[in-house]
Structures are given as C-alpha cells and as structure tokens.
C-alpha cells in the first residue's frame, strides 16, 4: 500500500518500479526523466493514471480493468439495461 505524500501542496504517490518495468517504461532499468502522465478523477476517491507513450495517451476503455468493470455492469443488467431481479 502506498502513502499519499505532500509535495508543494499537491498529493503525490509513487508507482512501484516493478510495475514500470513490467510495462516497459524504464530506460536501461532507470525511470525516464521526461515521462508525461495524465491523471483523471473518475469519482470520489478514484483516480486513473495513464502514461503518455510517444505522444499518445492510452484510451481508458482499452484497458483490461475498465473492460472487466463494464462487462460486470452489463452482466448485472437485463436486455433493457435494468438491474436484474432475483426471480
């Protein structure tokens, strides 16, 4: 678990180096100096962090996590988009 830190009045959190390595973000095992990020607030206490790759921002909809959430929501609805009942 990460700890929210204060840096000049903004909240800062670190990304584990093992995650960055897994996603091929590191340059020769080091964190790049100029890696741009986009942070979106999705809702109360929920944030999405995306690393810019060659000027391209990955689409949130293309991530496996978002696709799983959408699939779960769809499975919880009937054909008309209403919540399924227990009958």
C-alpha positions in Angstrom: 0.0 0.0 0.0 1.3 3.5 -0.9 1.2 6.6 1.3 -0.1 9.9 0.0 2.6 12.5 0.3 2.5 16.3 0.3 4.7 18.0 -2.4 4.2 21.7 -2.6 0.5 21.4 -1.7 -0.3 18.6 -4.1 -0.8 14.9 -3.2 1.9 12.6 -4.6 2.0 8.8 -4.8 4.7 6.6 -6.2 4.4 3.9 -8.8 6.3 0.7 -7.9 9.4 0.3 -10.1 8.4 -3.3 -10.8 5.1 -2.1 -12.4 7.0 0.4 -14.6 9.5 -2.4 -15.6 6.6 -4.8 -16.5 5.1 -2.1 -18.7 8.4 -1.3 -20.5 8.6 2.3 -19.1 12.1 2.1 -17.8 15.2 3.2 -19.9 18.0 0.8 -19.2 16.4 0.0 -15.8 16.0 3.6 -14.8 13.0 5.8 -14.6 13.0 8.3 -17.6 13.4 12.0 -16.8 10.6 13.2 -19.1 7.8 10.7 -18.7 4.5 12.5 -19.0 1.4 11.3 -17.2 -2.3 12.1 -17.3 -4.3 11.8 -14.1 -8.1 11.8 -14.3 -10.5 11.8 -11.4 -13.1 9.1 -12.1 -15.2 9.6 -8.9 -15.0 10.0 -5.2 -11.5 8.7 -4.1 -11.0 7.0 -7.5 -8.2 8.2 -9.9 -6.9 6.9 -13.2 -3.2 7.4 -14.1 -2.1 6.9 -17.7 1.5 7.2 -19.0 1.8 9.0 -22.3 3.6 6.8 -24.9 5.2 8.6 -27.8 2.7 11.4 -27.6 -0.3 9.0 -27.4 -2.5 8.7 -24.3 -3.8 5.2 -23.8 -7.6 5.1 -24.0 -9.1 4.1 -20.7 -11.7 2.0 -22.5 -9.0 -0.2 -23.9 -7.5 -1.2 -20.5 -8.4 -4.7 -19.2 -9.5 -3.3 -15.8 -12.1 -0.9 -17.4 -13.3 -3.7 -19.7 -13.8 -6.0 -16.8 -15.9 -3.4 -15.0 -18.0 -2.7 -18.0 -18.6 -6.4 -18.6 -19.6 -6.9 -15.0 -22.0 -4.0 -15.2 -23.5 -5.4 -18.4 -24.0 -8.8 -16.8 -25.8 -7.2 -13.9 -28.4 -5.8 -16.3 -31.3 -7.3 -18.3 -31.8 -6.7 -22.1 -33.4 -3.3 -21.4 -30.5 -2.1 -19.2 -32.4 -2.5 -16.0 -30.9 -4.2 -12.9 -31.6 -7.9 -12.8 -34.1 -9.2 -10.3 -33.6 -12.2 -8.0 -36.5 -14.1 -9.5 
